[in-house]
Amino acid sequence: MRPFSYERPPDLAQASRAGASSGQGQVDSPVQFLAGGTTLIDLMKLDVLRPSRVVDLGGVADTLRSITADSRGLRLGAFAKMAAVADHPVVRLSYPVVAQSLQLAASAQLRNMATLGGNVLQRTRCSYYRDSSWAACNKRQPGSGCAALRGFNRNHAILGVDKSCIAQYPGDFAVALVTLDAEVEVAGAHGRRRLPFETLHRPADGRPHIETNLNSGEIIIAFNIPAASWYRRSVYVKVRDRASYEFAIASAAVALDLDGDRVRDVRIGLGGMAYRPWRAKEAEDTLKGKALNEANATAAAAVALRGATSHGHNDYKPQLARQTIVRALLHAQAMPTSDGANHAG
Amino acid sequence: MTITRREVLGGGAAAMALGAELAAAARADVPADTAGTIAVRLHVNGKRRDLNLDARVTVLDALRDHLHLTGSKKGCDQGQCGACTVLIDGRRVLSCLTLAVSVSGRKIVTIEGLAASNGQLHPMQQAFIDQDGFQCGYCTPGQILSAVACVKEGHADTDDEIREFMSGNLCRCGAYPKIVAAIKQARDHMDSA
């Protein structure tokens, strides 16, 4: 690991100022914020991230980890640990897709370390990004190309990709957030602002080294998920190469509002599949007003994958994604909810 | 003169680390080390330990190289194997991905601090022995600390739950079934403790 200077500002304002040259998630940023450290320290050891200054947010974390739920929705402090939110009884009952996305991620140790804010900003697991001996990586070295296009791309993205980058967004929690129309609240030099979570991560757009729409020095302080009683009928289905402690090769987040067997409303998100946390709105529209059965779910899943582009080793992904969506929809339908009703069958 | 395995391994690791330092220093874009060392106070197994550390030193390296507590193991050193698991303020974390400076003032428990002061083993240590929960033993300190936390978190009710919540500790000998058995044995003793 390269040498760096370490500082631990006592409040948000000083932290933001210290991060004024942190960039927008660029790998060449000379300043990096440290929260749980599970991505940052790893990538610094691998010589992918090379900050000369590390700004430890541990001094501001204590006031920003509360979990509150009321009639307006769920508010998650960005410095809450993944484990605390996954175990929270209200989150588990009223927003199961959120609890499950966290519970099924990483390991117990990592969930004790990682904060929610850091988790959504975790970097891709693309091997060509993580191994700095590869020259071609537009994310690491802007303009250098993409080694994954013709390389080992078995778990690379098929949605939201372009020729500049096919890296996959690896997280689960962010998929739940984008599915439930969450907002993210950030604090920076010019005060606080809220933005739709789906706009936090930028499309590759030929410039994959710029990953987010956070301005320099901005720090995520909370996530807000609007309330909907039917979010109780929500689920996160994650398909992996091993049963636990593994990134998704496909995942689906589904929330379902049923009137008998008819779909009143539905949300569908996709993980393990796309360049950034992915929402399948057209697939949702396909299902609304229809009966939820395997045929209609399959038709909606086909719509969700319409724009998919694969590159050889990941040719299996569209089919796996479709089946994962169908499974998640039928699983959500079969969920017993708190009123005891079970709409399966 | 006798040379222990640990000395050989230690020398090898030091030589490798030196090589990496030289390689890093040879790069023109490496900033000068302006940080120097930082005063860090750790509470390890009930003892206060004051250290002056480079900001890059992880808790794992502070334990092993500076405090000579070599029970915590360096497996992958990138957060993928769990061999370095320790408890910080009672919670299981990966010491290889935690900077020592970032946990100054906090309480750390390693495998060396788990037994009672009279030498009586923690129920989890005894259970790993009773159930043969290891073969080579390299992952075992991390397994045991993770298992202690797993029980305390209330995530050890069923075999499936134990397997899920212990998935962050890899065992390449494949002692998993006996690790599950050990956790079940210790769980009942820890409940009554």
Interface residues (C-beta under 8 A of the other chain):
Chain A: M1 R2 P3 F4 S5 Y6 R8 L34 G37 T38 I41 D42 K45 L46 R50 S52 V54 D56 G58 D87 A106 S107 A108 Q109 L110 N112 M113 A243 S244 Y245
Chain B: A24 D29 V30 P31 A32 D33 T34 A35 I38 D54 A55 R56 T58 D77 Q78 G79 G82 T85 R91 R92 V93 L94 L97 T98 L99 V101 S102 S146 A149 C150 E153 H155 R163 E164 F165 M166 S167 G168 N169
